[in-house]
Amino acid sequence: MPVVGVGLLYQQGYFRQSLDHAGHQHAMYPYNDPGQLPIRPLRDADGEWLRLKIELPGYSVWLRAWQVQVGRVKLYLLDSNDAANFPAHRGITSELYGGGHELRLRQELILGIGGWRLLAELGITPEVCHLNEGHAAFAVLERALQFMNASGQPFEVALAVTRAGNLFTTHTAVAAGFDRFSPEMIEQHLRRYAEQKLGISVHDLLALGRLNPNDESEPFNMALLAIRGSGSVNAVSRLHGKVSRRIFAPLFPQWPTDEVPVGHVTNGVHMPSWDSAAADQVWTQMCGKDRWLGTSETLEFDICRISDEKLWQFRVDATHSLVDYARSRLSRQLAAAGSAADEIEAAKHLFDPNILTLGFARRFATYKRPNLLLHDPERLLRLLTNTQRPVQLVIAGKAHPADSAGQELIRQWIDFIRQPRARQHVIFLADYDMLLAERLVQGVDVWINTPR
């Protein structure tokens, strides 16, 4: 199946996390030099750097196109860090989740409208456009516009025709998690686009992102635009599908909640990207190189052929590897925070690779309940320090720089870890990223989750 991806190239990306001695989170934004990344400028037929522009209030923004080869799939990225732009506009694609609502809106205009224009420039006409969350929902407008230009049909017809080829996947579990923009901000940025290109009023455009089209005060919801512009909507688990149908039920007032047209898929894992070299060797020996292409029943039969001794030795080696990595990373983390020399030295000897190791890592936000284990700290301490069956816990995760409540949850964990009884059994590794996630997945015995 031919697939291409479209996204933004952030000069600084998501923040790098550091923790001070008191457990307060600090955000750092180092520059990502494209020259040091596996990425190259996208060239047009004349060999020139492919650039395109979109209109924002009072000015145009030039966008540079980049290409990344991800296996056999091409990933195209756009950024505004072009010398032809004003300095303030070059930073539009600087940070992921940075700035306020206006910057966020401009990023989503670049992603949705600019991204679909980039595909047109490349001569790519996708049969299916997958919107991963509502951030790219403006693509449904640009896709309809291009159909209008090709067919001469009005916007209403173009949207009805093209929506059949759009698929919207929602990952959000709470209604407040969707991007919303004020009517004034949408009007400022999209009035000309609506009236001069789509041939509709800005009121009609705003109605696409509102539950009540006639409520002039209701914000513009990107998820509602995505739903109205897509022929299919899905959540990312069976339970999340149920939650999403309840969230979007007001959009379908005549439908029973269980029949709201939001399906679900179960998020999968690309195992070769996450298992260790040692795991790959074991599974290949017992199950073959193409083991993940078969059925789960066949794979289960092959895995059962592994001897208990070999499986246990594999587990022991994986835990030792994680403990070595955690000790090294934590000692560097403490040194960067200005911790005492004896505390840094003690970090090099924390944890016992021979006892049960649990992992908990995710974004620290109140609705994700990352501090549920601290509900009864004394009980947690008893479980951790049980002389017959001791347990150790590795924790990691970032809180959004503007989420003070989430940052407070991190600080509470740091306070707990500083207790003498907990210090040998719990560590918090800062700056959670894919590399750390890979290490945790490969080394922990049990992964902890806290669903509602």
GIHU-V324321 format. One record per residue. N is the residue number from 1. RES is the residue in one small letter. SS is DSSP state (hx for helix, st for strand, lp for the rest). PHI is phi in radians with two decimals (* if undefined). PSI is psi in degrees with one decimal (* if undefined). Layout:
n=N res=RES ss=SS phi=PHI psi=PSI
n=N res=RES ss=SS phi=PHI psi=PSI
This chain:
n=1 res=m ss=lp phi=* psi=122.1
n=2 res=p ss=lp phi=-1.27 psi=126.6
n=3 res=v ss=lp phi=-2.35 psi=139.7
n=4 res=v ss=st phi=-2.27 psi=152.7
n=5 res=g ss=st phi=-2.00 psi=151.1
n=6 res=v ss=st phi=-2.33 psi=133.3
n=7 res=g ss=st phi=-2.73 psi=-166.3
n=8 res=l ss=st phi=-1.95 psi=145.6
n=9 res=l ss=lp phi=-1.72 psi=107.9
n=10 res=y ss=lp phi=-1.54 psi=127.1
n=11 res=q ss=lp phi=-1.12 psi=-31.8
n=12 res=q ss=lp phi=-2.10 psi=-12.8
n=13 res=g ss=st phi=1.12 psi=-155.0
n=14 res=y ss=lp phi=-1.37 psi=155.9
n=15 res=f ss=lp phi=-1.23 psi=155.9
n=16 res=r ss=st phi=-1.63 psi=134.6
n=17 res=q ss=st phi=-1.74 psi=135.6
n=18 res=s ss=st phi=-2.30 psi=153.7
n=19 res=l ss=st phi=-2.12 psi=132.6
n=20 res=d ss=lp phi=-1.46 psi=-178.8
n=21 res=h ss=lp phi=-1.10 psi=-26.3
n=22 res=a ss=lp phi=-1.53 psi=-2.1
n=23 res=g ss=lp phi=1.59 psi=8.9
n=24 res=h ss=lp phi=-1.40 psi=136.2
n=25 res=q ss=st phi=-1.42 psi=138.4
n=26 res=h ss=st phi=-2.17 psi=137.2
n=27 res=a ss=st phi=-1.80 psi=132.0
n=28 res=m ss=st phi=-2.15 psi=146.5
n=29 res=y ss=lp phi=-2.24 psi=74.0
n=30 res=p ss=lp phi=-1.19 psi=151.5
n=31 res=y ss=lp phi=-1.37 psi=133.4
n=32 res=n ss=lp phi=-1.62 psi=104.1
n=33 res=d ss=lp phi=-1.34 psi=115.2
n=34 res=p ss=hx phi=-1.01 psi=-27.1
n=35 res=g ss=hx phi=-1.17 psi=-17.2
n=36 res=q ss=hx phi=-1.81 psi=8.5
n=37 res=l ss=lp phi=-2.03 psi=156.4
n=38 res=p ss=lp phi=-1.34 psi=67.7
n=39 res=i ss=lp phi=-2.56 psi=150.0
n=40 res=r ss=st phi=-2.47 psi=152.6
n=41 res=p ss=st phi=-1.08 psi=144.8
n=42 res=l ss=lp phi=-1.56 psi=126.0
n=43 res=r ss=st phi=-1.79 psi=147.7
n=44 res=d ss=lp phi=-1.53 psi=-172.9
n=45 res=a ss=lp phi=-1.10 psi=-24.9
n=46 res=d ss=lp phi=-1.60 psi=4.0
n=47 res=g ss=lp phi=1.48 psi=3.5
n=48 res=e ss=lp phi=-1.49 psi=153.4
n=49 res=w ss=st phi=-1.06 psi=122.9
n=50 res=l ss=lp phi=-1.22 psi=122.7
n=51 res=r ss=st phi=-2.33 psi=147.6
n=52 res=l ss=st phi=-2.49 psi=172.2
n=53 res=k ss=st phi=-2.40 psi=155.0
n=54 res=i ss=st phi=-2.25 psi=156.0
n=55 res=e ss=st phi=-1.61 psi=129.5
n=56 res=l ss=st phi=-2.09 psi=169.6
n=57 res=p ss=lp phi=-0.97 psi=110.7
n=58 res=g ss=lp phi=1.49 psi=-0.9
n=59 res=y ss=st phi=-2.85 psi=165.2
n=60 res=s ss=st phi=-1.86 psi=148.6
n=61 res=v ss=st phi=-2.03 psi=123.9
n=62 res=w ss=st phi=-1.46 psi=138.8
n=63 res=l ss=st phi=-2.12 psi=133.2
n=64 res=r ss=st phi=-1.63 psi=144.2
n=65 res=a ss=st phi=-1.86 psi=137.7
n=66 res=w ss=st phi=-2.22 psi=161.0
n=67 res=q ss=st phi=-2.32 psi=136.1
n=68 res=v ss=st phi=-2.17 psi=133.2
n=69 res=q ss=st phi=-1.64 psi=110.8
n=70 res=v ss=st phi=-1.86 psi=93.8
n=71 res=g ss=lp phi=1.09 psi=-121.6
n=72 res=r ss=lp phi=-1.69 psi=5.4
n=73 res=v ss=st phi=-1.91 psi=138.5
n=74 res=k ss=st phi=-1.59 psi=131.8
n=75 res=l ss=st phi=-1.95 psi=121.1
n=76 res=y ss=st phi=-1.78 psi=135.0
n=77 res=l ss=st phi=-2.22 psi=147.9
n=78 res=l ss=st phi=-2.08 psi=144.3
n=79 res=d ss=st phi=-2.50 psi=156.9
n=80 res=s ss=lp phi=-1.75 psi=7.9
n=81 res=n ss=lp phi=-1.40 psi=59.5
n=82 res=d ss=lp phi=-1.89 psi=137.4
n=83 res=a ss=lp phi=-1.09 psi=-18.2
n=84 res=a ss=lp phi=-1.33 psi=-11.9
n=85 res=n ss=lp phi=-1.63 psi=157.1
n=86 res=f ss=lp phi=-1.10 psi=150.0
n=87 res=p ss=hx phi=-0.90 psi=-41.2
n=88 res=a ss=hx phi=-1.15 psi=-31.4
n=89 res=h ss=hx phi=-1.44 psi=-21.5
n=90 res=r ss=hx phi=-1.14 psi=-23.1
n=91 res=g ss=lp phi=-1.60 psi=6.4
n=92 res=i ss=lp phi=-1.03 psi=-41.1
n=93 res=t ss=lp phi=-1.71 psi=31.6
n=94 res=s ss=lp phi=-1.32 psi=-51.7
n=95 res=e ss=st phi=-2.17 psi=142.0
n=96 res=l ss=lp phi=-1.38 psi=127.3
n=97 res=y ss=lp phi=1.11 psi=20.5
n=98 res=g ss=lp phi=-1.63 psi=167.0
n=99 res=g ss=lp phi=1.20 psi=-165.2
n=100 res=g ss=lp phi=-1.79 psi=-161.8
n=101 res=h ss=hx phi=-1.14 psi=-35.8
n=102 res=e ss=hx phi=-1.16 psi=-42.9
n=103 res=l ss=hx phi=-1.10 psi=-40.9
n=104 res=r ss=hx phi=-1.07 psi=-43.1
n=105 res=l ss=hx phi=-1.07 psi=-43.2
n=106 res=r ss=hx phi=-1.15 psi=-37.7
n=107 res=q ss=hx phi=-1.09 psi=-40.4
n=108 res=e ss=hx phi=-1.29 psi=-29.0
n=109 res=l ss=hx phi=-1.16 psi=-42.1
n=110 res=i ss=hx phi=-1.11 psi=-44.1
n=111 res=l ss=hx phi=-1.15 psi=-50.0
n=112 res=g ss=hx phi=-1.32 psi=-58.8
n=113 res=i ss=hx phi=-1.27 psi=-49.0
n=114 res=g ss=hx phi=-1.12 psi=-39.0
n=115 res=g ss=hx phi=-1.11 psi=-42.3
n=116 res=w ss=hx phi=-1.22 psi=-34.6
n=117 res=r ss=hx phi=-1.14 psi=-35.4
n=118 res=l ss=hx phi=-1.09 psi=-44.3
n=119 res=l ss=hx phi=-1.04 psi=-40.1
n=120 res=a ss=hx phi=-1.11 psi=-41.3
n=121 res=e ss=hx phi=-1.05 psi=-33.9
n=122 res=l ss=lp phi=-1.49 psi=-2.3
n=123 res=g ss=lp phi=1.30 psi=22.4
n=124 res=i ss=lp phi=-1.71 psi=124.0
n=125 res=t ss=lp phi=-2.12 psi=87.3
n=126 res=p ss=lp phi=-1.12 psi=141.3
n=127 res=e ss=lp phi=-1.33 psi=-34.4
n=128 res=v ss=lp phi=-2.21 psi=131.5
n=129 res=c ss=st phi=-1.93 psi=116.8
n=130 res=h ss=st phi=-1.68 psi=116.8
n=131 res=l ss=st phi=-1.64 psi=108.6
n=132 res=n ss=st phi=-1.55 psi=97.0
n=133 res=e ss=lp phi=1.26 psi=174.7
n=134 res=g ss=hx phi=-1.39 psi=-4.3
n=135 res=h ss=hx phi=-1.03 psi=-31.7
n=136 res=a ss=hx phi=-1.75 psi=15.9
n=137 res=a ss=lp phi=-1.12 psi=-23.4
n=138 res=f ss=lp phi=-1.12 psi=-13.9
n=139 res=a ss=hx phi=-1.07 psi=-29.2
n=140 res=v ss=hx phi=-1.16 psi=-31.7
n=141 res=l ss=hx phi=-1.23 psi=-45.5
n=142 res=e ss=hx phi=-1.19 psi=-35.5
n=143 res=r ss=hx phi=-1.14 psi=-42.0
n=144 res=a ss=hx phi=-1.11 psi=-39.0
n=145 res=l ss=hx phi=-1.08 psi=-44.1
n=146 res=q ss=hx phi=-1.16 psi=-33.4
n=147 res=f ss=hx phi=-1.17 psi=-39.6
n=148 res=m ss=hx phi=-1.02 psi=-46.9
n=149 res=n ss=hx phi=-1.13 psi=-32.0
n=150 res=a ss=hx phi=-1.46 psi=-29.4
n=151 res=s ss=hx phi=-1.95 psi=-17.9
n=152 res=g ss=lp phi=1.38 psi=7.5
n=153 res=q ss=lp phi=-1.43 psi=154.2
n=154 res=p ss=lp phi=-1.25 psi=168.6
n=155 res=f ss=hx phi=-1.03 psi=-43.0
n=156 res=e ss=hx phi=-1.03 psi=-41.5
n=157 res=v ss=hx phi=-1.21 psi=-43.8
n=158 res=a ss=hx phi=-1.07 psi=-40.6
n=159 res=l ss=hx phi=-1.18 psi=-41.1
n=160 res=a ss=hx phi=-1.11 psi=-36.5
n=161 res=v ss=hx phi=-1.30 psi=-47.3
n=162 res=t ss=hx phi=-1.36 psi=-23.3
n=163 res=r ss=hx phi=-1.08 psi=-25.2
n=164 res=a ss=hx phi=-1.10 psi=-24.2
n=165 res=g ss=hx phi=-1.72 psi=10.2
n=166 res=n ss=st phi=-1.92 psi=136.5
n=167 res=l ss=st phi=-2.16 psi=127.5
n=168 res=f ss=st phi=-1.94 psi=123.0
n=169 res=t ss=st phi=-1.90 psi=124.1
n=170 res=t ss=lp phi=-1.83 psi=137.5
n=171 res=h ss=lp phi=-1.94 psi=-7.1
n=172 res=t ss=lp phi=-1.45 psi=136.4
n=173 res=a ss=lp phi=-1.82 psi=-4.3
n=174 res=v ss=lp phi=-2.33 psi=143.1
n=175 res=a ss=hx phi=-1.04 psi=-33.2
n=176 res=a ss=hx phi=-1.24 psi=-9.9
n=177 res=g ss=hx phi=-1.41 psi=-9.7
n=178 res=f ss=lp phi=-1.46 psi=146.7
n=179 res=d ss=lp phi=-1.16 psi=131.3
n=180 res=r ss=st phi=-2.27 psi=142.4
n=181 res=f ss=st phi=-2.28 psi=146.0
n=182 res=s ss=lp phi=-1.15 psi=150.7
n=183 res=p ss=hx phi=-0.99 psi=-37.3
n=184 res=e ss=hx phi=-1.11 psi=-39.5
n=185 res=m ss=hx phi=-1.20 psi=-40.8
n=186 res=i ss=hx phi=-1.12 psi=-43.7
n=187 res=e ss=hx phi=-1.09 psi=-42.3
n=188 res=q ss=hx phi=-1.07 psi=-40.3
n=189 res=h ss=hx phi=-1.59 psi=-22.4
n=190 res=l ss=hx phi=-2.22 psi=3.7
n=191 res=r ss=hx phi=-1.04 psi=-51.7
n=192 res=r ss=hx phi=-1.08 psi=-40.3
n=193 res=y ss=hx phi=-1.10 psi=-42.9
n=194 res=a ss=hx phi=-1.17 psi=-49.0
n=195 res=e ss=hx phi=-1.36 psi=-42.8
n=196 res=q ss=hx phi=-1.56 psi=-27.3
n=197 res=k ss=hx phi=-1.85 psi=-49.4
n=198 res=l ss=hx phi=-1.45 psi=-20.1
n=199 res=g ss=lp phi=1.27 psi=28.2
n=200 res=i ss=lp phi=-2.22 psi=165.0
n=201 res=s ss=lp phi=-1.38 psi=158.9
n=202 res=v ss=hx phi=-1.15 psi=-26.6
n=203 res=h ss=hx phi=-1.10 psi=-42.8
n=204 res=d ss=hx phi=-1.16 psi=-36.2
n=205 res=l ss=hx phi=-1.14 psi=-46.4
n=206 res=l ss=hx phi=-1.06 psi=-33.7
n=207 res=a ss=hx phi=-1.08 psi=-27.3
n=208 res=l ss=lp phi=-1.18 psi=-19.8
n=209 res=g ss=lp phi=-1.99 psi=20.4
n=210 res=r ss=lp phi=-2.19 psi=147.4
n=211 res=l ss=lp phi=-1.19 psi=-45.7
n=212 res=n ss=lp phi=-1.94 psi=100.6
n=213 res=p ss=lp phi=-1.00 psi=-22.2
n=214 res=n ss=lp phi=-1.66 psi=0.4
n=215 res=d ss=lp phi=-1.54 psi=99.4
n=216 res=e ss=lp phi=-1.15 psi=-17.0
n=217 res=s ss=lp phi=-1.64 psi=-10.8
n=218 res=e ss=lp phi=-1.24 psi=132.1
n=219 res=p ss=lp phi=-1.12 psi=164.0
n=220 res=f ss=st phi=-1.57 psi=119.3
n=221 res=n ss=st phi=-1.79 psi=120.0
n=222 res=m ss=hx phi=-1.15 psi=-31.5
n=223 res=a ss=hx phi=-1.16 psi=-37.4
n=224 res=l ss=hx phi=-1.19 psi=-38.5
n=225 res=l ss=hx phi=-1.06 psi=-43.5
n=226 res=a ss=hx phi=-1.10 psi=-41.3
n=227 res=i ss=hx phi=-1.16 psi=-46.8
n=228 res=r ss=hx phi=-1.17 psi=-21.6
n=229 res=g ss=lp phi=-1.76 psi=7.7
n=230 res=s ss=lp phi=-2.17 psi=146.2
n=231 res=g ss=lp phi=-1.48 psi=-14.6
n=232 res=s ss=st phi=-2.57 psi=141.9
n=233 res=v ss=st phi=-2.30 psi=135.3
n=234 res=n ss=st phi=-2.44 psi=150.0
n=235 res=a ss=st phi=-1.66 psi=-173.5
n=236 res=v ss=lp phi=-2.04 psi=15.4
n=237 res=s ss=lp phi=-2.92 psi=166.4
n=238 res=r ss=hx phi=-1.07 psi=-46.1
n=239 res=l ss=hx phi=-1.15 psi=-41.0
n=240 res=h ss=hx phi=-1.13 psi=-32.2
n=241 res=g ss=hx phi=-1.08 psi=-41.6
n=242 res=k ss=hx phi=-1.12 psi=-43.6
n=243 res=v ss=hx phi=-1.10 psi=-42.9
n=244 res=s ss=hx phi=-1.16 psi=-38.2
n=245 res=r ss=hx phi=-1.09 psi=-35.7
n=246 res=r ss=hx phi=-1.20 psi=-40.0
n=247 res=i ss=hx phi=-1.11 psi=-42.8
n=248 res=f ss=hx phi=-1.63 psi=3.2
n=249 res=a ss=hx phi=-0.96 psi=-39.4
n=250 res=p ss=hx phi=-1.06 psi=-19.8
n=251 res=l ss=hx phi=-1.33 psi=-16.0
n=252 res=f ss=hx phi=-2.27 psi=69.2
n=253 res=p ss=lp phi=-1.11 psi=-22.6
n=254 res=q ss=lp phi=-1.63 psi=1.0
n=255 res=w ss=lp phi=-1.76 psi=141.1
n=256 res=p ss=lp phi=-1.07 psi=143.7
n=257 res=t ss=hx phi=-0.97 psi=-39.8
n=258 res=d ss=hx phi=-1.18 psi=-14.8
n=259 res=e ss=hx phi=-1.88 psi=5.5
n=260 res=v ss=lp phi=-1.00 psi=131.5
n=261 res=p ss=lp phi=-1.31 psi=66.4
n=262 res=v ss=lp phi=-2.23 psi=111.2
n=263 res=g ss=st phi=-1.55 psi=-161.5
n=264 res=h ss=st phi=-2.68 psi=152.9
n=265 res=v ss=lp phi=-2.14 psi=163.1
n=266 res=t ss=lp phi=-1.79 psi=118.4
n=267 res=n ss=lp phi=-0.93 psi=129.4
n=268 res=g ss=lp phi=-1.78 psi=174.2
n=269 res=v ss=lp phi=-2.22 psi=130.7
n=270 res=h ss=lp phi=-1.46 psi=93.0
n=271 res=m ss=hx phi=-0.97 psi=-42.1
n=272 res=p ss=hx phi=-1.06 psi=-21.3
n=273 res=s ss=hx phi=-1.36 psi=-17.6
n=274 res=w ss=hx phi=-2.07 psi=-24.7
n=275 res=d ss=lp phi=-1.34 psi=155.9
n=276 res=s ss=lp phi=-1.38 psi=169.1
n=277 res=a ss=hx phi=-1.08 psi=-38.6
n=278 res=a ss=hx phi=-1.14 psi=-42.1
n=279 res=a ss=hx phi=-1.11 psi=-43.2
n=280 res=d ss=hx phi=-1.04 psi=-39.7
n=281 res=q ss=hx phi=-1.13 psi=-43.6
n=282 res=v ss=hx phi=-1.13 psi=-49.9
n=283 res=w ss=hx phi=-1.17 psi=-36.4
n=284 res=t ss=hx phi=-1.14 psi=-41.5
n=285 res=q ss=hx phi=-1.09 psi=-39.8
n=286 res=m ss=hx phi=-1.61 psi=-31.4
n=287 res=c ss=hx phi=-2.11 psi=-5.5
n=288 res=g ss=lp phi=1.61 psi=161.8
n=289 res=k ss=lp phi=-1.18 psi=-35.8
n=290 res=d ss=lp phi=-1.74 psi=34.9
n=291 res=r ss=hx phi=-1.07 psi=-31.5
n=292 res=w ss=hx phi=-1.39 psi=-4.5
n=293 res=l ss=hx phi=-1.55 psi=-11.6
n=294 res=g ss=lp phi=-1.53 psi=-166.7
n=295 res=t ss=lp phi=-1.55 psi=158.8
n=296 res=s ss=hx phi=-1.13 psi=-31.7
n=297 res=e ss=hx phi=-1.15 psi=-43.8
n=298 res=t ss=hx phi=-1.13 psi=-41.8
n=299 res=l ss=hx phi=-1.13 psi=-40.3
n=300 res=e ss=hx phi=-1.07 psi=-40.2
n=301 res=f ss=hx phi=-1.10 psi=-44.0
n=302 res=d ss=hx phi=-1.17 psi=-40.7
n=303 res=i ss=hx phi=-1.10 psi=-35.2
n=304 res=c ss=lp phi=-1.12 psi=-14.2
n=305 res=r ss=lp phi=-1.37 psi=-13.2
n=306 res=i ss=lp phi=-1.24 psi=131.9
n=307 res=s ss=lp phi=-1.20 psi=153.0
n=308 res=d ss=hx phi=-1.04 psi=-39.1
n=309 res=e ss=hx phi=-1.13 psi=-43.0
n=310 res=k ss=hx phi=-1.20 psi=-40.8
n=311 res=l ss=hx phi=-1.14 psi=-40.8
n=312 res=w ss=hx phi=-1.19 psi=-39.8
n=313 res=q ss=hx phi=-1.12 psi=-37.7
n=314 res=f ss=hx phi=-1.08 psi=-43.1
n=315 res=r ss=hx phi=-1.11 psi=-43.7
n=316 res=v ss=hx phi=-1.08 psi=-44.6
n=317 res=d ss=hx phi=-1.11 psi=-39.8
n=318 res=a ss=hx phi=-1.14 psi=-41.7
n=319 res=t ss=hx phi=-1.18 psi=-41.0
n=320 res=h ss=hx phi=-1.04 psi=-42.7
n=321 res=s ss=hx phi=-1.08 psi=-43.6
n=322 res=l ss=hx phi=-1.12 psi=-44.3
n=323 res=v ss=hx phi=-1.09 psi=-42.6
n=324 res=d ss=hx phi=-1.06 psi=-44.1
n=325 res=y ss=hx phi=-1.15 psi=-43.9
n=326 res=a ss=hx phi=-1.11 psi=-41.8
n=327 res=r ss=hx phi=-1.06 psi=-46.1
n=328 res=s ss=hx phi=-1.13 psi=-44.9
n=329 res=r ss=hx phi=-1.18 psi=-40.6
n=330 res=l ss=hx phi=-1.18 psi=-38.8
n=331 res=s ss=hx phi=-1.13 psi=-39.1
n=332 res=r ss=hx phi=-1.15 psi=-39.6
n=333 res=q ss=hx phi=-1.08 psi=-45.1
n=334 res=l ss=hx phi=-1.17 psi=-38.7
n=335 res=a ss=hx phi=-1.10 psi=-40.5
n=336 res=a ss=hx phi=-1.17 psi=-27.6
n=337 res=a ss=lp phi=-1.49 psi=-1.2
n=338 res=g ss=lp phi=1.37 psi=27.2
n=339 res=s ss=lp phi=-1.23 psi=162.9
n=340 res=a ss=lp phi=-1.15 psi=153.7
n=341 res=a ss=hx phi=-1.07 psi=-38.3
n=342 res=d ss=hx phi=-1.20 psi=-31.8
n=343 res=e ss=hx phi=-1.22 psi=-38.6
n=344 res=i ss=hx phi=-1.14 psi=-41.9
n=345 res=e ss=hx phi=-1.15 psi=-39.5
n=346 res=a ss=hx phi=-1.10 psi=-32.4
n=347 res=a ss=hx phi=-1.10 psi=-26.4
n=348 res=k ss=lp phi=-1.29 psi=-5.1
n=349 res=h ss=lp phi=-2.21 psi=9.1
n=350 res=l ss=lp phi=-1.23 psi=156.4
n=351 res=f ss=lp phi=1.28 psi=151.1
n=352 res=d ss=lp phi=-2.14 psi=116.4
n=353 res=p ss=lp phi=-1.17 psi=-4.0
n=354 res=n ss=lp phi=-1.76 psi=4.8
n=355 res=i ss=lp phi=-2.07 psi=165.2
n=356 res=l ss=st phi=-1.03 psi=127.5
n=357 res=t ss=st phi=-2.03 psi=122.3
n=358 res=l ss=st phi=-1.84 psi=150.0
n=359 res=g ss=st phi=-2.18 psi=139.2
n=360 res=f ss=st phi=-2.47 psi=114.9
n=361 res=a ss=st phi=-2.57 psi=127.3
n=362 res=r ss=lp phi=-3.03 psi=175.2
n=363 res=r ss=lp phi=-1.16 psi=136.4
n=364 res=f ss=lp phi=-1.54 psi=101.0
n=365 res=a ss=lp phi=-2.40 psi=147.4
n=366 res=t ss=hx phi=-1.02 psi=-39.3
n=367 res=y ss=hx phi=-1.25 psi=-16.2
n=368 res=k ss=hx phi=-1.50 psi=-6.2
n=369 res=r ss=lp phi=0.93 psi=50.7
n=370 res=p ss=lp phi=-1.20 psi=-13.3
n=371 res=n ss=lp phi=-1.84 psi=19.1
n=372 res=l ss=hx phi=-1.04 psi=-35.3
n=373 res=l ss=hx phi=-1.16 psi=-19.2
n=374 res=l ss=hx phi=-1.58 psi=5.6
n=375 res=h ss=lp phi=-1.02 psi=-38.4
n=376 res=d ss=lp phi=-2.25 psi=82.2
n=377 res=p ss=hx phi=-1.07 psi=-33.7
n=378 res=e ss=hx phi=-1.15 psi=-40.9
n=379 res=r ss=hx phi=-1.13 psi=-41.4
n=380 res=l ss=hx phi=-1.05 psi=-42.7
n=381 res=l ss=hx phi=-1.08 psi=-40.3
n=382 res=r ss=hx phi=-1.12 psi=-39.6
n=383 res=l ss=hx phi=-1.16 psi=-42.7
n=384 res=l ss=hx phi=-1.15 psi=-38.5
n=385 res=t ss=lp phi=-1.80 psi=14.4
n=386 res=n ss=lp phi=-0.98 psi=124.0
n=387 res=t ss=lp phi=-1.17 psi=-28.7
n=388 res=q ss=lp phi=-1.53 psi=-36.3
n=389 res=r ss=lp phi=-2.39 psi=69.7
n=390 res=p ss=lp phi=-1.20 psi=156.8
n=391 res=v ss=st phi=-2.34 psi=148.5
n=392 res=q ss=st phi=-2.28 psi=151.5
n=393 res=l ss=st phi=-2.33 psi=127.7
n=394 res=v ss=st phi=-1.84 psi=126.2
n=395 res=i ss=st phi=-2.11 psi=143.2
n=396 res=a ss=st phi=-2.68 psi=155.7
n=397 res=g ss=lp phi=2.70 psi=153.1
n=398 res=k ss=lp phi=-1.94 psi=150.5
n=399 res=a ss=lp phi=-1.87 psi=143.4
n=400 res=h ss=lp phi=-0.95 psi=139.4
n=401 res=p ss=lp phi=-0.96 psi=-26.4
n=402 res=a ss=lp phi=-1.66 psi=0.1
n=403 res=d ss=lp phi=-1.71 psi=88.7
n=404 res=s ss=hx phi=-1.16 psi=-33.5
n=405 res=a ss=hx phi=-1.14 psi=-41.9
n=406 res=g ss=hx phi=-1.13 psi=-38.9
n=407 res=q ss=hx phi=-1.16 psi=-33.0
n=408 res=e ss=hx phi=-1.15 psi=-34.0
n=409 res=l ss=hx phi=-1.11 psi=-38.5
n=410 res=i ss=hx phi=-1.11 psi=-45.2
n=411 res=r ss=hx phi=-1.07 psi=-36.3
n=412 res=q ss=hx phi=-1.12 psi=-38.0
n=413 res=w ss=hx phi=-1.14 psi=-41.7
n=414 res=i ss=hx phi=-1.08 psi=-41.2
n=415 res=d ss=hx phi=-1.04 psi=-43.0
n=416 res=f ss=hx phi=-1.12 psi=-42.9
n=417 res=i ss=hx phi=-1.13 psi=-28.5
n=418 res=r ss=lp phi=-1.27 psi=-11.2
n=419 res=q ss=lp phi=-1.15 psi=136.5
n=420 res=p ss=hx phi=-0.95 psi=-38.3
n=421 res=r ss=hx phi=-1.23 psi=-27.2
n=422 res=a ss=hx phi=-1.60 psi=-20.6
n=423 res=r ss=hx phi=-1.01 psi=-34.6
n=424 res=q ss=lp phi=-1.46 psi=-6.0
n=425 res=h ss=lp phi=-2.11 psi=-12.4
n=426 res=v ss=st phi=-2.38 psi=134.1
n=427 res=i ss=st phi=-2.32 psi=149.2
n=428 res=f ss=st phi=-2.02 psi=115.9
n=429 res=l ss=st phi=-1.69 psi=120.9
n=430 res=a ss=lp phi=-1.36 psi=165.1
n=431 res=d ss=lp phi=1.06 psi=52.8
n=432 res=y ss=lp phi=-1.01 psi=127.6
n=433 res=d ss=lp phi=-2.57 psi=-174.7
n=434 res=m ss=hx phi=-1.15 psi=-33.4
n=435 res=l ss=hx phi=-1.12 psi=-46.0
n=436 res=l ss=hx phi=-1.15 psi=-40.5
n=437 res=a ss=hx phi=-1.02 psi=-42.7
n=438 res=e ss=hx phi=-1.06 psi=-44.2
n=439 res=r ss=hx phi=-1.10 psi=-42.4
n=440 res=l ss=hx phi=-1.15 psi=-46.1
n=441 res=v ss=hx phi=-1.03 psi=-38.3
n=442 res=q ss=hx phi=-1.32 psi=-24.1
n=443 res=g ss=hx phi=-1.97 psi=-24.8
n=444 res=v ss=lp phi=-1.35 psi=155.1
n=445 res=d ss=lp phi=-1.45 psi=-37.9
n=446 res=v ss=st phi=-2.41 psi=135.2
n=447 res=w ss=st phi=-1.72 psi=126.1
n=448 res=i ss=lp phi=-1.61 psi=139.3
n=449 res=n ss=lp phi=-2.34 psi=158.6
n=450 res=t ss=lp phi=-2.29 psi=61.0
n=451 res=p ss=lp phi=-1.27 psi=157.2
n=452 res=r ss=lp phi=-1.38 psi=*
